[in-house]
Amino acid sequence: MISKKKVVILGAGIAGLSAGYFLSRSEKYEVVVIEKEPVAGGLCGSFKHDGFVLDYGAHKLYSLIPGIMDVFEEIMGKSLLKLPKRNRIFLKGQLLDYPLKMSNMAKVFGPVLVFQLGFGYIPALIKGLFKRDDTVSYEDYVVKRFGRPTYELVFEPLADKVWGEPSTLHPEIAKARIPASGGLEVILKLLGLKKETVQTNAEIFYYPREGFGAFPNTLRDKIEEAGGRILVNTKICRIERFETKIKSVIVDYKDETLSLPCDYLVSSIPLPALGSLVFGDNDSNFLSAVNGLQYRHLILVYIFVNRPMVLEDQWIFFPERNLIFSRIFEQKQMNPELGPEGHTAICCDFTSSEDGWQWSATNDELAEDSIKGLVECGFIKSDEVRGYLVKRVKNFYPRYDLLYEDRLKTIYNKIKSVNNLILTGRIGMYNYNNADHCLDMGCFIAEKMTNNIHPNQILDDLIEHVRSYKIVD
């Protein structure tokens, strides 16, 4: 009987669990997943509060990746709900259809502003015809494709709220987040001369009946059914490495110190934390690169309202700076059974830098600003509010600054000096992606490992593979 190779996976978010799920299905691997929190799932989990099952913001199961929707259905079975997608943009006191429609834009903006937006695209179109593409920032990318008036109305303030000053953002974030290729494509769609496709708009999506957290919980169950282990509430003490290979991971688990032998290490934890564990502080170039990676903190403010339902949409985007939140999400729009009858919960989500006023504000101040915004927009009345809850998550969104690609090259080269280490996930790879991408990464890694591809080659291939990912809201 051939002994199984031992795989230790760091982090039990969707990325780590997905790798564990696919690897545990193979008879070649013995899988252990390490998680520092009391439960698996990370920010794709759900939690209970005041009679509600709540997600950490808006999540959905939808993918452009061939075969991934089939995998979702295979994993979740009949527990998946199929929902028509409803989301809009709030601008100038009005809700604007998304994808954009000319009739709605003219009604909300008026013919003068609509003309200005269209006319503002003409210089961008002419420059695109006669000038080579020397895009160096998010701002350049959007202005050249949509015109400055549209950039200043929608893209610039929303990007600033989510990631910070757009002129200091790498254009790669725009390529991943903006499905339309340019203003001409938008205009053709507005006029009905070009239709939306699944590449730019998800008309339907799937959602677990018991809350999004049912997805990572099911992954966990299936890993354990296949003989794998999930160790939660577990602290990584150190990683033992001999020359170019990691030999074991030492952890504190249930008041015991365990040594977990390791033929392969798959990591979805933050790169600075991984680097410290594997390399210590002896490489100044690596330390400079890994500590130079920028992140945005996530803040979620849940407002509980004495009303059966508030919105007509699952989520709404808010580009304008006068509102603290960049998006709101109503849990019961996914499944009314996820909250008590006669009451609902609105999740206001936004980001902050470490020195941003939002991060240093008290929970009371954040809730007060969120409630004020919801009232001013006409969604609720202040006397309908029955309570609030604030969740804060440090370093959740990778912020692609203008130097991030150079930093990642240095980091990846150092990672590949270890012959049995593979990265995965949004935080683990510092790659902006969603749950479907994390599931695909796990499938990709398991397939390559099963075919005996060297871990360094797997990482190289995965880095190239994730460049194709697109995010469709």
N, C-alpha and C positions, 0 to 999 in steps of 0.2 A: 504494500500500500504506500503510495506516494504521499509524503507529509505536505500539508498545505503551507503556502507562503503566508507570513504574518504581515498584515497591513494595519498600521495605526493611522487613524484619521483625526486631525485636530479641528474641532468645531463641529457642532451638530445643528447648524443652520441648514437651509435647503441644499447648499452646495456640498457640505460634508455628508449629509444624509443621502443625497443622490449618489455620490461616489460609493458610499457604503451599501446602498441598495443594489446597485448593479454588480459590485464586486462580490457581495455575499451570495449572489445567485450563481456564481461560478464555484465549482468544486475545488478550484485551485487556491482559494484564499480564505484565511481566517481573519475576520474583521473586528477591530475594536475602535469605537468612536468616542472621543473625549470631549466633554462639554463642561465649561466652568459654571454655567447657570443651573438652577434646579430642574429646568425642563428643557427639552429639545425644541428646535424650531426657529430659534432666534426671532427676528422681527417678522417672520412669516408665521409665527404662532398666533394663538388667540388666548384670551384670558377672560375670566368672569368678574363682573362688577355690578352690584346693585340690580341683579336680575337680568343683566345683559351678557351675551357672549360678544366680545369686542376684538376686532383685529387691530394690529398696529398700523393703522392707515389703510389706504385702498389697495387691495390685492385682487388679482383675477388670474384665471388659467386661460391663457391664449398664447398661440405661438405661430410664427411664420416658418419655423424649422420643420422640414419634412419629417413626419413620423412622431413628433413629440406630443401632439394632441392625442394620438393613439396610445402613447405611453401613459399620459394622464388618465385616460379612460380605463386603461388596463389596471392601473394602481388603485383608482378610487371607485371603480365600478358604478353601481346604481346610486351612489351617494352624491353624484354630481348634478347640480342644477344647470340648465342651459338658459341663459338670460340674454335678452336683447340689450345691447349696450346703449346707455343714455348718459352722455356727458356734454357739458357746454362750457363756454367761456363767459365770464362776467366782465363787461366793459361799459364804462360811461353810464352806469346805473341800469344796464339792461343785460339780459342773457342772450348770448349769440350762439347760434347753432354751430356745432362742430361735427363733421366737416362744414366749412363755410358755405353759405348760400347767398346769392346776390340779393334776393328779396329780403332776407333777414338783415343783411348788412345795410341796405338802403334804408330800411325802417329804423334801425338802431342808430346809425351814424349820420344819416341824411345824405343827399346826393352830392353835396359839396365835399365832404370828407371822403366819401367813396371815390370821387373823382381825384382828389389829392393823393389817395393811396395808390390808385392805378397810375396816375401821372408820375408819381415818385418812382415807379418801377422802370420807366423808360430810360433814365440815365444808366441804371444798372444793366439793362438789356444791351444798350449800345456799347458800354465798356466791355461787357462779356464777349461781344462779337469781335472787338479789335484789340483787346489787351490780354496778355497771358495771365493765367491764374497765379497770383502771388499772395494768396490768402495766408495770413499768419495768425489770425485770431477768430474767435466766435463772432465778434462784431463784423469783421471783414467778410466772413462767410455769409452771414445773413443779409447784410446790406447789398452785397453783389448779386444775391439771388432774389431778394424781395423788395429792395429799395429802402431808403432811409426812413421815409414816413411810417411804413409798416414796422420796420425795426424799432423805431422809437415808441410806437403805440403799443406793441404787443411783446416782441421778442426781448428788447433790452430790459424793460422793468421786471419781467418774469424771470429772466436769467439772473438779474442782479439779486432778486429776492431768494432764488434757490441756490446759486453758486457764487455770488459776489460779482464784482466789476467785470462786465463782459469783455472789455478790451484786453483783459489779462487772462482770458480763457482760451484754451487751445481749440481750434476749429473742429477737432475730433468729436467734441461733445455735441456740437450742432449736427454733425453727420449722423450720429447715433440717435438723436432725439427728434429731429425734424424730418418727417417722412416725405414731404414734397421736395422735389429737386430744385424748385425755384418759383419765382413769381409768375412766369408764363404758365407753368402747370396749374398754379392756383387759379389764375384768371380763366383758363380753359374750363376748369371744373366749375367755377362760379357761373359761367355762361352755359353750362350743360354740354360743352363740346368734348369733354373728357370725363369719364366716370371714375369714381373712387374704386380701388381694388383692395383685396385683402392685404396687400403690401402697405397700404396707407391708412386703412380704417378697419377696425374690428367691429363688424355689425353685431356679432354675438360673442359671448365668452362663457366659460364654465366656472362654476363656483361650488365648493363643498357645502352641502346642506347644513352642516354643524359648525360652520365658520371656517376661515381659511386655515386655521391651525390644525384642522382634521387632516390636511395634506401631509405636513411633516410628521404628525402622529402616526399616520398610516405607514409612511416610510420607515419610521422607527419600528413599528410592529413587524413589518415584513423583514427587516434586517434581523430582528431577534428570532423570528420564526425560522430563518435560514441558518441560525446558529451564531450570528454575530452578537456583539455586546455593545450597549450604549451606557457609558459611565457618566452620569450627570453629577453636578456638585463636586466636580473634580478639578483640582489645581495641578497644572503642569509645573513640576519643580525644576527639572532640567532635562536636557536632551544629551544623551551620551553618544559621542561621535568618535570613530577611530579612522583617522586619515580622511578618506573621501567618502565614507559611508556612515550613516546613522545606525547605531546598533540597538538602542533602546530608548524608551521614553519613561522617565521617572515621574510618578504622579502621587498626590495625596488623595485617597479615596476612602471614605467611611473610616476615618481615623487610622488608616493604614497607609504605608508607603509601598506602592507597587512598582515593579520594574516590568515594563511591557516590551518584550523583544520585537524587533522591527526589521523586516526585510524591505518594506516600502513605507515611506511616510508621506501621506497626502495632507496638505495643510490648507485650511480655509480661514485661518486666523489672521489678524492684521500683520502686514509685512514687518513693521518695526518690532512687534513682539516676537515673531518667528526669528528674525535676524538676531535678536538678543539671545534667544535660546540656543541657536545653532552656532553662531559665530562669535558671540561675546562682543567685546569692544576693541578689537585689535586692528580693524581695517577702516582707516579714516575715510577712504573714498566711498565705501559701502555705507558707513554710518551717515555721511553727509547726504548721500542719495536717499536712503530710506527715511531719514529724519526730515528730509526736504519735501516729502510727499504731503500734499495738502488735503484736508478733509473739511466737511461741513457737519455740524452737529444737527440732529433731528429733534424737533419738539412737536409733540402731539398733545392737543388740548381737546378733551372730550367734554362737550356741553350736553347735559341731560335736560330734556325739554318735555313739559307736560302737554304732549300732543301725539296722536297716533303716528303721524308721518309729517315731514316738513318739506322735503324736496320732491321734484319730479325726476331728478337725475341721480345716478349712483354717486358721481363726483362732479365737481365744478372747479375750473381753474380761475385764479384771480391775479392777473398781471399787475394791476395798479398798486402803487406803493402806499397809498393811504390806508390799505388794509393789511393787517399783520400776517394773515395767512395767505399762502399761495394756492391752496387747494382745500376744499371741504369734502367730506365723505359721510354718507348716511348708512350706517350698518344695516338697518332694516330694509333698505332698498335691495340688498342682496337676498335676504330671506326674512320676512316679517316675524318669523318664529324666534329670531335671535334677540328679541327684547320683549319686555312685558307689555301687555295690551294697554293702549292709551298713552304710552310713553315712547320717546325715541332718543337717539343719541347722535349728535353731529360731531365728527372728528375734524378739527381744524389743524392742518399740518403745515409746517414751515421749517426753515433751516436757519442756522446762525453760525457765524465764526466764533472762535474761542473768546474774542474780545467784543463780540456783538452785544448790543444792549438786551436783545431777547434772551441770550444765554444767562446773563447776570440778573435779569428780572425775576421777581418772586412769582410763585405759582398764582397767587391772587392777581397780580398785575397782568400776567399772560391771559388768565381767564377773563379778566375785565375787558382787555383789549379785544379778545375773540368775540365775546358777547356783544360788545359795542359794534363790531364790524357786522355781525350777523343781523343785528337790529337795523343798522343803517342801510343794509342791502335789502331789507324788507323780508327776510326769511323767517324771523321769529320776533316775538315781543319780549321785552325784558322780564315781565312778570310771569312768563311761561317757563323760565329757567328754574330747575329744581336742584341743580348741583353741577359740579365739574370734577374732572380728574386730569392731571398733567403727567405725561411720561416724557422723559428726556433720554436721548441716546447719543453718546459721544462718538464722533468720527464715523458716521454712518455712510455719508455720501462722499466718494472720491471727488476731489475737485481738480480737474485737468487744467493746471496752469500751463504757461507757455514752455516750461522746461520739463514737464512730466515725462515725456518720451525719453529724453536723455537719461533722466534718473532711473526709469524702469530698465533701460538697457544695462546700466551698471548693476542694478539689483539682480536682474535675471542672470547675468553672467556669473555673479557670485553664487547664486542659488545652484547653478549648474556645475559648480565645483564639488557639489555633493551628488553622488551617483545614484541615490535612491530617494530623492526628494521631488515631489510633484506639487504644484500649486493649483488651486481651483477657487472659484467663487468671486463675488464682487469685491469683498475686502481682501481675500486671499491673493487675488491676482491684481488688485487695484484696477478693476475693469468694470465699467458701468453696465450692469446687466440686471435682468429680472429673473423670476423663479423658473421660467421655461428655459432660459439660458443655463442656469445652474444645473437643471436636470439634464440638459444636453451635454454639459461639461462632464458630469458623472458618467454618462453613457460613453462618451468619447474616451475618457481615461480608462474605463474598464475594458473597452474593446481593444485598445492599444496594449494594455498590460497583458490581457489574455493572449494576444498575438506575440508576446515576448518582445515588444518594442522597448528599447532602452528608455528609462525615465527622462533623461535629458532630451531625447528626441521627442518624447511625448509632450514635454513642456514646450519645445519649439513649435511643434505642430499645433498645440492648443493655442499658443499665442497668435499664430496665424489664423486659426479657425475662428476665434472670437471676434476678429475684425469684421466678420460678415454679419454680426448680430445687429438687428434693428429693433427699436422699441416702438411699439404702436399703442397709443393710448386709446 
